[in-house]
Structure formats: structure tokens, C-alpha cells
């Protein structure tokens, strides 16, 4: 056997290239292949031609692999395919048969496969086929806004759903003033086969993610007050592959205002620390805020796929791009909304906060030819160092929010950004600043920057 037929890449590994065609389940009892009903419409296309579509797909989550979408055989336009003589063997699923795509002059060999007689552990795969995402476009389509013609497309492989993101931000109490966020996915990918683990993509928890968790932990520690501002320093990168411990210390508890320190710890090392101000709120004595900038609305902005279903992002003027020749002013405007409304107001705040550290670096790179966020962790070492945020008005994350991001300085291997978040009706929801690192990448041999 020359290749692994259901991997996230078409490369081989020692388990899947074995000539022993027995099941490997007894050798790897902790291995997982979960067959989950897909809540979205699945679509496969090539150069704009739809070759498969179904609302009855399976989403298959497997140890060592990116998630795969499996389609009912009847959902495929088989007139575009011919059977192949190619066959492979997966020690966790069985023998696979293939088809080749023929579309005009185009011929894509062995692009789709099926397990006609899968092992009992994955018997539910029978009657389903899957496609190589490296060769054709495989998408999840969701329509949840109630707007006519609305659809959000997320291309596989996906990171996860907005529910997964919210579950990670909503840290769980394990002791007094001590909270935990589980690994993601849980159990983690890449724990069985070393060769595949070494090919995994970088799994780093964003700074805004940690800040959001601190806001949730503080809100649960002092439930009678709301977070009005938070300042976090990111001391060391955190990984999704291990739990995060969020530890809260109440520095001062007051009737009107409280001050808390929130630390994020992983493997007994501090990853970030925040100073959080909370208050019990009061009625307006005065009210005034800056106006929302006059920019294109979400309907006139460019959709962007950031691999999370249940969240929609659109970029004004398509300014967030990997193109190295896209030059513009050091600013980015992003519209964001979510499919589902969390129950607690502080979870709305956490979801809104999570994206704040994402835009400053891209904005800072825009004026410079030959640079874009596509070079992050490749030739540029980038990441947030510190974030400050203040919350002003009530937020509903199911409604469009405009993130206004200006990079006001770049130099000495760093950049500084200032940001505002507005509701679709023009209310100022939050203001923030982000201090980031932008330096030449130095590979220490592990694929991570040598600090």
C-alpha cells in the first residue's frame, strides 16, 4: 500500500502502510473514530461545478486527522466520475475503493473513496463516500439569520463550531476561584502516531481567547458585578492540547467596584495574567460616545472563512487577505456576528472579546509590500503581547458588530493597535488596544520560534 486514503494529507504513515491487513483497534484501544450527524448542508464542488450536495452527511472526527465529511452515495453526481482500480487499506476502517473525477478535459485521479465493508467499529460508514479536500472544495453551508438568500460557507478542514468556542471560553469551576478549560479537541488529536503528530498544524490559543476566559472567570467569581475593563499580558504561548487553569485572586471586593487578578496557567507555567475591574453598574448621569465610522455595511463587505461554523465574518473592502501585493492603509474593519445567543450577558462579552487580538498585526502589515498575515509563523514571528479592553454598552452577539482596527505604530519588532467595537445600530460597545510582536521568524528545529 502506497498511501493513507483518509488522512488529512495524502502522505503515508507507519500504521497505514503496513502490509498486515488486520484491524488495528486491538493495538490502539484509545483510538477514536466518531461518526456524527452533520447539522449543515455539505457541498463538494470543483471550479464552480457542484458534484455532490446533501443535508444528511456524516461528520467524521478521528484521532490523528482533520475532520472529514462523508456524503450519502445518492448525493453524488456520478455522471462526473468513473470507477478506479486503485484500492487502499486503513487499519481502522478497512478496504477503500476509489473513483476518478472527469469534468471536461479535467481528470482528478482517485478523488473520492468509500468503505464498502467497513470494520464493525465504523459500520456506519457503509453507504457513504468522502472526498480529498486537497483536490476539490468541500464546504459546510449554514443559513441561520432569517435573511432571504443568506448562507455562510465554511471550507473543510474546519476548526470547529461556535458552540465549541463558547464551551472553551465558558471555563468550568473546579475549586473556589479556580477554573479549567479542557483541551480541544477532547481527547486531543495526535496522541497515538508520532509521525502524524509531527505533521500537525500549530495549535496555539489566541490572546483574545485567554482574555475572554479571564472575563468569564471573574464574572463567575463576583456574580453581582460586571467586568468593565481588563488588561492582560501574554507571557508565554498556550496550547489547545493541554488543559488551561484559570486562577482568580480577589484583590479588593467592594460594594460598587472590585479588583481581581486572573492568571492562566498551563503545565505549571504562567501563560498570561490579567487585572480586571468590575462594577455593580448604575443609571446614566450623562451619556455620549464617538460616532461609528462611515464604512461599507456587512452586505457590501467580503465574506471571510476562518474555519468556525456558526460565526460569520465579513471584511470591509476585502482588506484582510493573504495576498502579498495588497497594499493599503494600516487599518481593518471587520463585521462579526454569531448564530446562537449565549444565556449569560458575560458570555456575549466573552465572545465579542475573543476576536480583538486578531486584526492589529494584519493592519500593521498592510502598508508594506511583500508582507501579509500569510507569513505569520512562516517568516514572521507574530503574536499579541498585551491587550487592554473597556466595555461600554450591552452586546448581543447575534447582531452584527463592527470591529474598527487602526495600527497606530510599527517598529522595533512591535506594533500598536487601537480598536473600537460598534453595534449595527451605531452604539459603542467596547474600546481596546493591542500591543503585538512582529519579528523575523527563527526556527529552532521544532517549527516554533526560538525566543
N, C-alpha and C positions, 0 to 999 in steps of 0.2 A: 504494500500500500504506500502511495506516494504523498498523500495529503490528508488533512483532517477536514471532513466535509461539513462540520457545523461550528467551527471555531469563529471567533471574531476576526481572524485573519485566515488566509488560505495556506498558512505555514503549518508544518508538522511538528509533533512533539513525541517524546519517547513512549507515552501511553498509547497514542493513536496510530503510531507507525508499527506497532507490534504485529508480528505475523500470527500470534496467538489470537484466534477469533472467539475467545470465550468472553463472557461478561466480566467486567472489572468491578462490579458492585461489591463483591466479597473482599476485594483488595483495598477498596476505598469506601468503607462503610459510611463515612461522613459526607460523601459527595452528594450534591443536591441537583436535581433537575425538576423544577416546579413548573407545572402546566397551569397557567392562569387564564381565565376568560378575559378577553380584551374588552375594555369599555369604550374603545374608539373604533372608528372605521379604519380598516387597513387598506392601503393602496400601494400598488407597485407600478412604476412607470419607467419608460426609457425614452429619452429625447421627447418628452411630452406625450407619448403614446401610453395609455393605460393598458396594462397587460394582466392585472389582477386587482380585484377590489371586493371587500367583504366586511360585514358588520358582525361576523361570527368567528373572528380569528382567535388563536391562542397566543398568549404572550409567554414565551418560554425563558425562564430565568435559570441559569446553570452556573455552577461553580466554575471558575476559571474563564468565563466567557461573558461577552456583552449579551444583553437580552436579544432574543430573536423572535420575529413574528412568523407564525405558521398560519397558512390560509387553507380553508377547505378546498379540496381538489376541484370542486364545481365552481369555485370563484375565479378560476384562471381561464384566460382566453387562450385555449390550447392551440388555436389555429396559428399562433405565432411560435410554436415550439415543435421540436422533433425529439424523439427518444434518443438517448445516448447510450453507448455501450459502456460508458465509464461507471465504475462502482467503487465505493469505499466502505470501510468498516469503522464504526465508532464503538468502543468497548462499553459505552454507557447507553447506547440506543440500538445498535445493531447494524445491519447492512443497509446501505443507502443506494438508491437508483437516481439517475440524473436525466435532465432534459437540456437541450441547447436552444437558445433564443435565435430565431431567424426573422429579421424585420428588414425587408428590402435587401440592400446589399450588406447589412449588418449581420454578423454572426457572433454570438457570445456563447462560448462553449461551457456546458455544464453549469449553468447559472441557477438552476432550480433543482431541488432534490426532495426525496421522500423516503420514509422508512416504512416499507410495505408490511413488514412483520417485526415491529419493534419489540425490545425486551419488555417483560411484564411490568417493570418499574416505570416505564414510559408508554404504556399501552395506548394512552390517549392520543398519541401522535399519529396513530393509524388513520389514514384518510386525509392527512394534512401535508402540505408542501411548504418549503421555505426557500428564500432567495438570498443570494450573496449581495449584501448591501454595498460591497465594494464595486459591483458591476452594474447594478440597477438601483434606482431610487425607491426605497421602502419608507412609507410615511404613515403616521397616525394622524387622522383627521378628527377634530372635535368642533362642535358647534354648540355653544352654551350661553351666548349673550342675549338671545332672543331677537337679534337684528337679522333682517332679511338678507340671505346670502352669506351670513357670517360663517367662517371656517378658519380654524387655526391648524396649520400643518407642522408636525414635528418629525424630523427625519431620523430614522434609526442609524446608529445606536442612540438611545436616549439615556439621560442621567436618571430620570425618574419622574414622578408626578408631583404636582404642587402639594398633595397630601403628604408625600414623603418628606418634602422640605419642611412643611409645617410641623410634622411629628418630630423632626430633629431640632427645630427651634424651640418647641414646647418641652423644655428639659423637665425630667421627672425627679421628684424628691426621693432621696434615699435615706436622709437623716435631716436633723434640724439644720437649715441653712446650707444644705449640701444637695446638689442636683447632678444628674447624669444624663448625657446624651449617648445613645447607642451607636455602634459602628454603622456605616452604611456602605453597601447593603449588609444586612444582618442575617445569616453569618457572612463575613466578608468574602469577597472574591479573591482567588489567588492564594489559597491556603494548602493546596494539595500537590500541585505540579510545578516544580521550581522553574522549569523552562518557560512556562506560560506566565508565571508570576513576574518574571524579569521583563516581559514584554508589555506589562500593564501600563496604562496611561497614568500620568501624575495625578495623585489623589490628595489634593490639598484643600482644607477647609478655608473658605474665604473669610477675610477680616470682618466684613459686614455680617456674616453668619454668626461669628463669635459674639459680636456686639449685640445682635438680636437675642442670642441666648442669655446674655447678661441682663438684658431688659426684662425678659420673661422671669428669670430667677429673682430679680429684685421685686418685680410685681407680685410674685408669689410669697416673698418674704414679708413684705409690708402691703397686704392686700387692700388696706383702706386708702392708699395713696397711688398716684400715677407717676410714672417716670416723666420728668420734664426736660432733663438733659443727661447726657452720658458722654464720657471721654475715655477712650480705650487706646492703650499702647499694645502693639503686636510684637512680642519679644522673640518668638520662635514659631515657625510654621507648624500647624497642626494637621493631622491626617484623619481621613474618614475611616481608616482601617482599625482604629482603636477607640474605645470609649473616651468621651471628654467629661472630666469632672469640673463642675461649676460650683465654686465655693464662695459664699456670701458672708461678709462681716458688716454688721450694722455699726457704723462709726458714731452716728448720733440718730436717735429716734425722737422726732418732735411731733407735736400735735399738727403743725402746719407743714413743716419741711423735715425731711430725713436725708441723711447722707450714708451711702453704702459703698463698700469696696467689693468688687466681684472679680475673682480670679478664675481663669480657665487653665486647668492642669491636665496633662496627658503623660502617662508613663513617668509620673513623679517629677515632671519638668513643667515649669510655668510657661504657658504659651501666650497668654495675654492677661492684662489687668485693666479694670475699668473703675472709674469713680462716677457714681450715679447719684443724681439729685432727684428727690421725689417730693411731691406736694399733694395736699388734700384738695386743691383747686378752690376757686371762689368765683363769684359773679364778676362780670366785666365792670371795671370802673371806667376804663377807656378801651377802645379797640380801633386799631389801624394797622395796616400791613402794606408792603410793597405790592405793586400790581404784577400779574402774571405776564411774562413777555409775549409779544405778538409773534407766534411761530405757527407753523402748519399744525393742524389738529391730527388726531390719530388716523382718521380716514384718509388723509393726504400724506401720511408717513409710510415708511418702508418696513414691512414685517421682517423680524429677525428671529431665527431659530436658535435658541440657547438650550435646547435639549431637555426642557421641562414641560411636560403636558400640564394643562390646567392653568398655565400662565401665558399671557400674551404680551409681547413687546414690539413696539414699532418705533423706528428711529427717524427723526426729522431729517430730511434731505439725504437719508442713507449714509450719514456721516460715520457710523460705526462699521468699519469694513476692514478686511484683511489686505486689501489692495495696497501695495507699497507706493503706488504713484498717485494716491488720492490725497491731495493737498487741500488744507482748509484752515480756518482759524482754530485756536485751541479751545474749542467748545463742543459740547454734545448735548442734544435734547432727546430724551427718551420717554415715551409713553408706556406705562405698565399697568396691567390690571390682572386680577385673578378670577378663576371660575367660581370658587367657593368662598363664602364668608365665614371666618372663624367665629366661635361663640363669644370669646372674651375680647374686649377692646384692646388689651395689651398684645394679643396675638396679631391683630390688624397692624399695630405699631411695629411689631417684630418683622412681619412680612414686608412692610414698607421699608424698614431699615436695612434689610438684608442686601439690597441692591446698591446701597450708597457707595460702597468701596469699589464698584466695578468700572466706573466710567472715567475717572480722572486720568489714568495712565493713557488710555486711548486718546483723550482730548489733548494731553500734553504732546503726544507724538504727531498729531495731525499736521502741524506746520512744517514738518521735517521730511524732505524727500527720502525715499528708500526705507522709511520706518512705518510700522503699524503694529497693532497688538498681536499680529500673526507671529511676530518674532519673540514674544514673551516666552521665557523658559527655553528658547532655542539659541538666540544670540544675545538676548537681553534678559537680565535678571530683574524681575519686577515684582512688586507687591506692596500693600499698604503697610505703613509704619505706625500711623496714629490717625484716629478719627474722633471728631467731636460732632455731636448732633444735639439739637434742641427741638422739642416738639411743641407745636403751637395750637393746632386745631384738630378736631376729631376726624378720623380717617375711616373710609370704607374701601377696602382693597378690591372689591368687585367693580368699582368705578375707576375710570381712567385717572392715573396720576402722572403728572409731568415732572420729570427729573431734569433740572437745569444745572448743567455742569460746566464750569469755567476753570481751566487750568491757568492760574494767575502767575505761576513762576515755574521754570525748569532750569536746573543747573546743579553742579556739584553732585551729580549722581542721584538727584532727587527731584520731585515735582510737588507743587502745592495746588490743590483744587478747592474751590468753594462751590457749594451747591444749594439749591432750593427745591422743594417739592410742593407742587400746587395740585389742588383738586381740579377736576374738569370744569367746575363752576367758578374757578379763579381764586379759591381760598388758599392761603399759605399754610401748608400742613407742617412743614419742618424746614430747618436750615441746617447745613452741615459743612464741615471742612475735612479734607483728606490730605494727609502727608504721605507721599509714596516714595518708593525706591525705583530708580531706572538706571541700571548699570550694565556693563558688558558681562555676559554670562561666562563663568569659568566652570567647566565640567570637572568634577573631582573623580570621575570614573564611574560614578553611580547614577549619572543622569541628573543629579541635583547640584545646585550652585554651591561652590565652595565659599563659605563665608569667612 
